[in-house]
Structure formats: C-alpha cells, structure tokens
Amino acid sequence: MIRFENVTKRYADGTTAVDDLSFEVGEGELVTLVGPSGCGKTTTMKMVNRLIEPTGGRIFLDGDDISGIDPVQLRRRIGYVIQQVGLFPHKTVLDNTATVPHLLGVKRAKARERAAELLDLVGLDPATFGGRYPEQLSGGQRQRVGVARALAADPPVLLMDEPFGAVDPVVREHLQNEFLRLQQAVRKTVLFVTHDIEEAVRLGDRIAVYGHGRIEQFDTPSTVLGAPATEYVADFVGADRGLKRLSVTPIEEGDLEQPPVVHLDDPLPKEFAADARWAVVLDGENNLHGWLSAEHARVGKGTVREHARRMEAWLPVGASLKQAFSTMLQHDAGWIAVIDEKSEGRFLGVLTPARLHEALRRSTAADARDIPREEVELETVASVTGA
C-alpha cells in the first residue's frame, strides 16, 4: 500500500533528515516508526501526504507515485491524526467529525450520520458527546474524536503522529487498547510515529527502529526485542527487552498444563489425582466455572457446586504473557485458567509461572531459528547434566 524507494530529505543548510530510505507497508498493516527526537520518523510520515516534499527518491501509494497526485486530492485519501488533535473549537464534536466527508461533497445530514457511527465506534456515545465542543472534552476524549474524524472519509491509509503522547499513562493505555480494537475492526494501513518503544511494540505489526535518518531494523516486535540487529537497536529497546517481549508473546494452547478437573454436579471427591491441592470446576458444557481446594473437598459434604469458589485469575487464549504475569500478581495466584472465548468460555488448561517462562523461551528461540514455537526443544537442567 505504501512504498518508499531510496527516499531522501535534505534541507538547504545541508541537514539530512532522511537518508536513502526504502521500505514497504502492506495493506491493512500497522507499522510503528520509533526512535529518538530528530531521527527523521515524523519527516518520513509527512512525506507520505506531501506536507514535506522529498529531495530524492519516490513514494508510492497503492501503486501511484504521489509526486504526480495533486496534494489536496492526495490528502483526502489519507487520514491524519496528530498529538494536539487540531479540532475546530467553534464546531461541535459531531460537526468536527463530519468535516472531511462534507468537504468531499457528502450532504450534511449524511455526513453527520457517518460521524455518529464513527463516534460510537471509538467509544463516544454521539447522543452524549455529539453536541459538545472540544473544550468540554478530556484530552483522551479529544484524541478519540481526532481518530474518528480521520476515519470519516473511510481513507485506506491513516497517518498518526504521536497521537497519544499528550495524555497521562492510564488514559494512554486505555486509548491504545481502544485503537487496537478499532484496527481489528477497520484494518487500515497505518503509519504510527512514536518515541516510546513500549507503545511501538504493543501496537505495531512491524516496527521501524530509526537511527539518524535511517532505519536500523525493520521487523516484527518479537524479532526486534528477541534479536536486535545492531548494538544501537539493542541499546534503544533496552536491557529489559526480555520483559518487553512478554507483551508481544501470546498464550498458546501448547503452553498449558492440564490440572485435575471436576464438574458442578459431581459429588465431592475426597482426593485429587497426583496429590493435587486444587481442581478446576467446570459446568456441564466444560466451560470454566471456578475452582475447588482439596482441603474443602475432604471435609465437605454434598456436591462440588456447594463448595466451588469463584475463579478470578483467568484469561482468554491469545492474551499476552504480560497480561498473564500481571493477572498472577494482581490475584496473588500461582496459576491462571485459560479459556476459549469463541466457544463461550470452554476451559483449555492453566498457565503456571514455569510454563510462562517456557513459553517466552520458546518464542525467542522460534524467532531466532525461524521455526514454529511447537518445534522448539528447550534445553533443561536435565539435558545439560545428562540426568
């Protein structure tokens, strides 16, 4: 969808902002451009909609050389979201969102109808927020409006320049979550500029790590974290890149253990297999219900239903290992249950700290050797000692 071919931007004073840049962004792909201030990432993005003109090379949008496209017409094909949003203070939220479709000739009523749909999509009830003015919104709400406005003309490409950088960390995380949900729904081709490696890793399908005017590494988040291409990239992503990798490594069924299982209407078992201290409680459809301790089972009477406890520590398969670790800490749990949300909560197994560590090691090894995770054989103490 977006292709850079040997693109350079050199200013009159001799400063080179971007130097011989070549890379591609596929349709529906979200690519984060990350690096320190002054490295050329924003210049790169602004050359896509010709807010900055390159001094060399060519940029293509869906196969068209953008140098041959009228800048105004080009920008109407591209959504643009910036840190300070840039909403019109004299227009309501609904009319701000409807601005671009209206400029494109869509009748006002239809444009406002589209705007209402998009406000709802970004989590703002149009009945509540549509009639408000930007000054009546929080920073996070204004950013949502900015995203909705950028999507209003249904552009194939979205450019986002530090869009969540001006809000506090809690709101920022919430906006990131909402944007990931939104991207799954609309699948736009996105260039997302950030200086925050955590944000780049969390959001990007691929990451372009910038040095000065050049891309030092362009790869998936897991590869950038697991196998930095240069010392510069390793320093930039940080010594704690192993921990950062937790956020981009999903829980897979192969990572799970199978504990003892009982059902709600079973009589209380007096002991569990393998001297386990607890069992997972399922309903008649094998969906997760809760858990039962061996101690309660031994001294209690009746059925499992009467003694089962609520399950607090659980996640869907595919959630990140970071979420799993956080859930364990939050609930002071030695394990978490993992379910299949697509089948209304079918229990799949449990993830323990040891299995979480194994999953992270398998993921790192799989990327390094370019093989599936399930094909990785981990070295253990037994294999090292020959025991």
C-alpha positions as CSV (number, residue, x, y, z in Angstrom):
1,M,0.0,0.0,0.0
2,I,2.9,2.4,0.9
3,R,6.3,2.0,-0.7
4,F,9.4,4.1,-0.2
5,E,12.1,3.8,-2.8
6,N,15.5,5.4,-2.0
7,V,13.8,8.5,-0.4
8,T,16.0,11.3,0.9
9,K,15.1,14.6,2.5
10,R,18.0,17.1,2.7
11,Y,17.4,20.7,3.7
12,A,19.1,23.9,2.3
13,D,21.5,24.1,5.3
14,G,22.8,20.6,4.5
15,T,20.9,18.8,7.2
16,T,19.8,15.3,6.1
17,A,16.6,14.3,7.8
18,V,16.0,11.1,5.9
19,D,18.8,9.3,4.0
20,D,18.1,6.8,1.2
21,L,15.0,5.2,2.8
22,S,13.4,2.1,1.3
23,F,10.7,0.0,2.9
24,E,7.1,-1.1,2.3
25,V,3.9,-1.2,4.3
26,G,1.4,-3.8,3.3
27,E,-2.4,-3.2,3.0
28,G,-4.0,-3.4,6.4
29,E,-0.7,-3.4,8.2
30,L,0.1,-1.1,11.2
31,V,3.8,-0.1,11.2
32,T,5.2,1.9,14.1
33,L,8.1,4.3,13.4
34,V,10.1,4.6,16.6
35,G,13.2,6.5,17.6
36,P,14.6,9.5,19.5
37,S,13.7,13.1,18.7
38,G,15.2,14.3,15.4
39,C,15.8,10.9,13.9
40,G,13.5,11.5,10.8
41,K,10.4,9.5,11.7
42,T,7.9,12.4,11.5
43,T,9.6,13.7,8.4
44,T,9.1,10.2,6.9
45,M,5.4,10.3,7.7
46,K,4.8,13.8,6.5
47,M,6.3,13.0,3.1
48,V,3.5,10.5,2.6
49,N,0.9,13.2,2.4
50,R,3.3,15.8,0.9
51,L,3.3,18.1,3.9
52,I,7.1,17.7,3.3
53,E,8.5,17.1,-0.2
54,P,11.4,14.7,-0.6
55,T,14.6,15.8,-2.3
56,G,15.2,12.4,-3.8
57,G,13.6,9.0,-4.4
58,R,9.9,8.1,-4.9
59,I,7.0,7.3,-2.7
60,F,4.1,5.2,-3.9
61,L,0.5,5.0,-2.5
62,D,-1.4,1.9,-3.7
63,G,0.9,1.8,-6.8
64,D,0.6,5.5,-7.6
65,D,3.7,7.8,-7.5
66,I,2.4,10.5,-5.1
67,S,4.5,13.2,-6.8
68,G,2.0,13.1,-9.7
69,I,-1.0,13.5,-7.5
70,D,-2.5,16.8,-6.5
71,P,-1.6,17.3,-2.8
72,V,-5.1,18.3,-1.8
73,Q,-6.6,15.2,-3.6
74,L,-3.8,13.0,-2.0
75,R,-4.6,14.2,1.5
76,R,-8.3,13.4,1.0
77,R,-7.2,9.8,0.6
78,I,-5.3,9.8,3.8
79,G,-6.4,10.2,7.4
80,Y,-4.2,12.2,9.6
81,V,-4.1,12.3,13.5
82,I,-1.7,14.4,15.4
83,Q,-0.8,14.8,19.1
84,Q,-2.7,18.0,19.7
85,V,-5.7,16.8,17.6
86,G,-6.4,20.1,15.9
87,L,-10.2,20.1,16.4
88,F,-12.1,23.2,15.3
89,P,-13.0,24.9,18.6
90,H,-16.2,26.6,17.2
91,K,-17.6,23.3,15.9
92,T,-19.4,20.6,17.9
93,V,-17.9,17.1,18.2
94,L,-20.3,15.8,15.6
95,D,-19.6,18.5,13.1
96,N,-15.8,18.2,13.7
97,T,-16.1,14.5,12.8
98,A,-18.2,15.2,9.7
99,T,-15.8,17.9,8.3
100,V,-14.0,15.8,5.7
101,P,-17.0,14.0,4.2
102,H,-18.8,17.3,4.0
103,L,-15.7,18.8,2.1
104,L,-15.9,15.8,-0.2
105,G,-19.4,16.7,-1.2
106,V,-21.4,14.4,1.1
107,K,-24.6,16.1,2.1
108,R,-24.6,17.4,5.7
109,A,-27.2,15.0,7.0
110,K,-25.4,12.0,5.6
111,A,-22.0,13.3,6.8
112,R,-23.4,13.7,10.3
113,E,-24.9,10.2,10.2
114,R,-21.5,8.8,9.3
115,A,-19.9,10.9,12.1
116,A,-22.3,9.5,14.6
117,E,-21.4,5.9,13.6
118,L,-17.7,6.7,14.0
119,L,-18.1,8.3,17.4
120,D,-19.8,5.2,18.5
121,L,-17.0,3.1,17.0
122,V,-14.4,5.0,19.0
123,G,-16.4,4.6,22.2
124,L,-18.1,8.0,22.4
125,D,-21.9,8.0,22.6
126,P,-23.0,10.5,19.9
127,A,-26.1,11.3,21.9
128,T,-23.9,12.3,24.8
129,F,-20.9,13.8,23.2
130,G,-22.0,14.8,19.7
131,G,-23.3,18.2,20.8
132,R,-20.4,19.1,22.9
133,Y,-17.5,21.4,22.0
134,P,-13.8,20.4,22.2
135,E,-13.1,22.4,25.3
136,Q,-15.8,20.3,27.1
137,L,-13.9,17.1,26.5
138,S,-11.0,15.5,28.3
139,G,-7.7,15.0,26.5
140,G,-8.4,11.3,25.9
141,Q,-11.9,12.1,24.5
142,R,-10.4,14.7,22.1
143,Q,-8.0,12.1,20.8
144,R,-10.8,9.8,20.1
145,V,-12.6,12.5,18.2
146,G,-9.4,13.1,16.2
147,V,-9.3,9.4,15.3
148,A,-13.0,9.4,14.3
149,R,-12.5,12.5,12.1
150,A,-9.5,10.9,10.4
151,L,-11.6,7.8,9.6
152,A,-14.7,9.8,8.5
153,A,-14.0,9.7,4.7
154,D,-13.0,6.0,5.0
155,P,-9.4,6.5,3.9
156,P,-7.3,3.5,3.0
157,V,-4.3,5.0,4.9
158,L,-4.0,6.5,8.3
159,L,-1.0,8.6,9.5
160,M,-0.7,9.0,13.2
161,D,2.0,11.3,14.7
162,E,2.4,10.8,18.5
163,P,-1.4,10.7,18.8
164,F,-1.5,9.5,22.5
165,G,1.6,11.4,23.7
166,A,-0.2,14.3,25.4
167,V,-2.3,12.2,27.8
168,D,-1.5,10.6,31.1
169,P,-0.2,7.0,31.2
170,V,-3.5,5.5,32.4
171,V,-5.5,7.2,29.6
172,R,-2.8,6.4,27.1
173,E,-3.0,2.7,27.8
174,H,-6.8,2.8,27.5
175,L,-6.5,4.7,24.2
176,Q,-4.0,2.1,22.9
177,N,-6.4,-0.7,23.8
178,E,-9.3,1.0,22.1
179,F,-7.2,1.7,19.0
180,L,-6.1,-1.9,18.7
181,R,-9.8,-2.9,19.0
182,L,-10.7,-0.4,16.3
183,Q,-7.9,-1.5,14.0
184,Q,-9.1,-5.1,14.2
185,A,-12.5,-3.8,13.0
186,V,-11.4,-1.4,10.2
187,R,-8.0,-2.8,9.1
188,K,-6.5,0.4,7.8
189,T,-2.9,0.8,6.6
190,V,-1.3,2.8,9.4
191,L,2.0,4.6,9.9
192,F,2.2,5.4,13.6
193,V,5.0,7.6,14.8
194,T,6.1,7.3,18.5
195,H,9.3,7.8,20.6
196,D,8.1,5.1,23.1
197,I,9.4,1.6,22.4
198,E,6.7,0.2,24.7
199,E,4.0,1.7,22.6
200,A,5.7,0.7,19.3
201,V,5.9,-2.9,20.5
202,R,2.4,-3.0,21.7
203,L,0.7,-1.6,18.6
204,G,2.8,-2.4,15.6
205,D,2.6,-5.4,13.3
206,R,6.1,-4.4,12.4
207,I,8.5,-1.8,13.8
208,A,10.9,0.5,12.0
209,V,13.6,1.5,14.5
210,Y,15.3,4.7,13.4
211,G,18.8,5.8,13.9
212,H,19.7,9.2,12.4
213,G,17.7,9.4,9.2
214,R,17.9,5.7,8.6
215,I,16.1,2.6,9.7
216,E,18.4,0.4,11.8
217,Q,15.9,-2.5,11.9
218,F,12.5,-3.2,10.3
219,D,10.9,-6.3,11.6
220,T,8.2,-7.7,13.9
221,P,8.1,-6.6,17.5
222,S,9.1,-10.0,18.8
223,T,12.1,-10.2,16.5
224,V,13.3,-6.6,17.3
225,L,13.1,-7.5,21.0
226,G,14.5,-11.0,20.7
227,A,17.2,-10.4,18.1
228,P,18.2,-6.8,17.8
229,A,20.0,-6.3,14.5
230,T,22.6,-3.8,15.9
231,E,24.1,-2.6,19.1
232,Y,22.2,0.7,18.6
233,V,18.8,-1.2,18.4
234,A,19.7,-3.3,21.5
235,D,20.5,-0.1,23.4
236,F,17.4,1.6,22.2
237,V,15.0,-1.2,23.1
238,G,16.7,-1.6,26.5
239,A,18.3,-4.2,28.7
240,D,14.8,-5.3,29.8
241,R,13.8,-6.2,26.3
242,G,13.1,-9.8,27.6
243,L,10.3,-8.3,29.8
244,K,9.0,-6.2,27.0
245,R,8.8,-9.3,24.9
246,L,6.1,-10.6,27.3
247,S,3.7,-8.1,25.8
248,V,4.0,-9.4,22.3
249,T,4.1,-13.2,23.1
250,P,0.6,-14.7,23.1
251,I,-0.6,-17.6,25.3
252,E,-0.9,-20.7,23.1
253,E,-2.7,-24.0,23.9
254,G,0.7,-25.8,23.9
255,D,1.8,-23.7,26.8
256,L,-0.8,-25.0,29.2
257,E,-0.9,-27.7,31.8
258,Q,-3.9,-29.9,32.5
259,P,-4.9,-29.9,36.1
260,P,-7.5,-32.1,37.9
261,V,-11.0,-31.2,36.7
262,V,-14.4,-31.7,38.4
263,H,-17.9,-30.7,37.4
264,L,-20.5,-28.8,39.3
265,D,-22.9,-31.7,39.9
266,D,-20.2,-34.2,40.8
267,P,-20.1,-35.5,44.4
268,L,-17.2,-34.0,46.3
269,P,-14.0,-36.0,45.7
270,K,-12.1,-37.0,48.8
271,E,-8.8,-36.7,47.0
272,F,-7.4,-35.5,43.7
273,A,-5.1,-37.2,41.3
274,A,-1.4,-36.8,41.9
275,D,-2.0,-35.3,45.3
276,A,-3.0,-32.0,43.7
277,R,-4.1,-29.3,46.1
278,W,-6.9,-28.0,43.9
279,A,-9.1,-28.8,40.9
280,V,-10.7,-26.6,38.2
281,V,-14.5,-26.6,38.3
282,L,-16.4,-26.8,35.0
283,D,-20.1,-26.7,34.2
284,G,-21.9,-29.3,32.1
285,E,-20.6,-27.7,28.8
286,N,-17.0,-27.8,30.0
287,N,-16.9,-24.1,30.5
288,L,-14.9,-22.5,33.3
289,H,-16.9,-22.0,36.5
290,G,-14.4,-21.8,39.4
291,W,-12.1,-23.9,41.5
292,L,-12.2,-26.3,44.4
293,S,-9.5,-26.8,47.1
294,A,-8.5,-30.3,48.2
295,E,-9.0,-29.3,51.8
296,H,-12.6,-28.2,51.3
297,A,-13.3,-31.4,49.3
298,R,-12.0,-33.6,52.1
299,V,-14.0,-32.1,54.9
300,G,-17.1,-31.0,53.0
301,K,-20.3,-32.9,52.0
302,G,-22.6,-32.8,49.0
303,T,-21.7,-31.8,45.5
304,V,-19.0,-29.7,44.0
305,R,-21.4,-26.9,43.3
306,E,-21.9,-26.2,47.0
307,H,-18.2,-25.7,47.7
308,A,-16.8,-24.3,44.4
309,R,-15.1,-20.9,44.6
310,R,-15.2,-18.1,42.0
311,M,-12.4,-18.0,39.5
312,E,-10.8,-14.6,39.5
313,A,-7.5,-15.3,37.7
314,W,-8.3,-16.2,34.1
315,L,-7.6,-15.0,30.6
316,P,-8.5,-16.0,27.0
317,V,-6.1,-17.9,24.9
318,G,-4.1,-15.5,22.7
319,A,-3.8,-12.9,25.5
320,S,-0.2,-11.8,26.1
321,L,2.2,-13.3,28.6
322,K,2.5,-9.9,30.1
323,Q,-1.3,-9.9,30.8
324,A,-0.8,-13.4,32.3
325,F,2.0,-12.3,34.6
326,S,0.1,-9.2,35.6
327,T,-3.0,-11.3,36.4
328,M,-1.0,-13.7,38.6
329,L,0.5,-10.8,40.5
330,Q,-2.9,-9.0,40.8
331,H,-4.6,-12.0,42.3
332,D,-1.6,-13.4,44.1
333,A,-2.2,-16.6,42.1
334,G,0.2,-19.5,41.4
335,W,-1.6,-20.1,38.1
336,I,-4.3,-18.7,35.8
337,A,-7.0,-20.5,34.0
338,V,-7.1,-20.1,30.2
339,I,-10.3,-20.3,28.2
340,D,-11.5,-20.1,24.6
341,E,-13.8,-17.1,24.4
342,K,-15.0,-18.0,21.0
343,S,-16.8,-21.1,22.5
344,E,-18.4,-19.2,25.4
345,G,-15.6,-19.9,27.9
346,R,-14.5,-23.5,27.2
347,F,-11.7,-24.4,29.6
348,L,-8.4,-25.1,27.9
349,G,-5.9,-25.5,30.7
350,V,-3.8,-23.5,33.2
351,L,-0.7,-21.4,32.8
352,T,1.8,-21.6,35.6
353,P,4.9,-19.4,36.1
354,A,7.2,-22.2,34.9
355,R,5.1,-22.7,31.7
356,L,5.0,-18.9,31.2
357,H,8.8,-18.8,31.3
358,E,9.0,-21.8,28.9
359,A,6.6,-20.0,26.5
360,L,8.8,-16.9,26.5
361,R,11.9,-19.0,25.8
362,R,10.2,-21.0,23.0
363,S,9.0,-17.8,21.4
364,T,12.5,-16.3,21.4
365,A,14.1,-19.4,20.1
366,A,11.4,-19.9,17.4
367,D,12.0,-16.4,16.1
368,A,15.8,-16.8,16.1
369,R,15.6,-20.1,14.2
370,D,12.5,-19.1,12.1
371,I,10.5,-22.2,13.1
372,P,7.1,-22.7,14.8
373,R,7.1,-22.5,18.6
374,E,5.9,-26.1,19.0
375,E,9.0,-27.3,17.2
376,V,11.4,-25.7,19.7
377,E,13.1,-28.1,22.1
378,L,14.2,-26.3,25.2
379,E,17.4,-27.1,27.0
380,T,16.8,-28.0,30.6
381,V,18.9,-28.7,33.6
382,A,18.5,-32.5,33.0
383,S,19.6,-32.1,29.4
384,V,22.7,-30.1,30.4
385,T,23.8,-32.5,33.1
386,G,22.8,-35.7,31.2
387,A,20.5,-36.8,34.0
